[in-house]
Amino acid sequence: MSETITKKSLQLFELEPGKYLDIQINHPVSVRLKLALVGYEMGKYIILKYPKVASKAEYNDVLFEGNALIIRYIMPANDGECFAFRSTIKYISQYPERLLFIKYPCQIENRQLRMQPRTNIHLPATIIVEDSSDSKPTQFNGIINNISTKGCGFSFKSKGVNASLNKQEILISLQSPATGEIMIPGRVCNSRNNQDTTSIGIQFIDNANIVPKLLKELLIDNTAN
């Protein structure tokens, strides 16, 4: 993982409404939440959905005005960069629904998550998950949307699907332009859900050097990958 971190004063916050942010709270207890972005006004505030709760008192011990937050989010369009900033809760609205207004960041840090940049692509594929509790492997049909010699991003429709894929070893089945179906072993490094779509990051376990040949067949320059 690259450890290069760049800092900018009042970097533009560009995440689209509906995307999820990772919220870390350290006081008075440690809590991590995934909250949806509602909107923002540059330089003033960012609005987040209040987490779904069983009772109105839930999270009152950590979600209160003035409490400090660490916010993290991924920008897939920026080649998988992770952005992070510190903020505080400015206000919690109760009507027409509960929303968190947090301070707009003066400084945002970004970290390149990948040693190698990936090439954007639209390649139909299937991931196959061996399940020891079931004789029949689980399969998900979807799209490889970025790729390098080391890994790829894969997205699939997950409505009604209950699957935990993190850290799972899988097989990726896809069609090579030259040789037909190929199978690439891999491991799921991360996953995130956005409405009815699941996106996962896959690290290739490519001891047979299948991927460099595939990239050449797809006319992708893998010297930069």
Secondary structure as GFF3:
##gff-version 3
##sequence-region A 1 225
A	DSSP	beta_strand	5	9	.	.	.	ID=ss1
A	DSSP	beta_strand	20	25	.	.	.	ID=ss2
A	DSSP	beta_strand	31	41	.	.	.	ID=ss3
A	DSSP	beta_strand	45	49	.	.	.	ID=ss4
A	DSSP	beta_strand	68	75	.	.	.	ID=ss5
A	DSSP	three_ten_helix	76	78	.	.	.	ID=ss6
A	DSSP	beta_strand	81	93	.	.	.	ID=ss7
A	DSSP	beta_strand	99	103	.	.	.	ID=ss8
A	DSSP	beta_strand	107	112	.	.	.	ID=ss9
A	DSSP	beta_strand	119	129	.	.	.	ID=ss10
A	DSSP	beta_strand	138	147	.	.	.	ID=ss11
A	DSSP	beta_strand	151	157	.	.	.	ID=ss12
A	DSSP	beta_strand	169	176	.	.	.	ID=ss13
A	DSSP	beta_strand	180	194	.	.	.	ID=ss14
A	DSSP	beta_strand	197	204	.	.	.	ID=ss15
A	DSSP	alpha_helix	210	217	.	.	.	ID=ss16
###
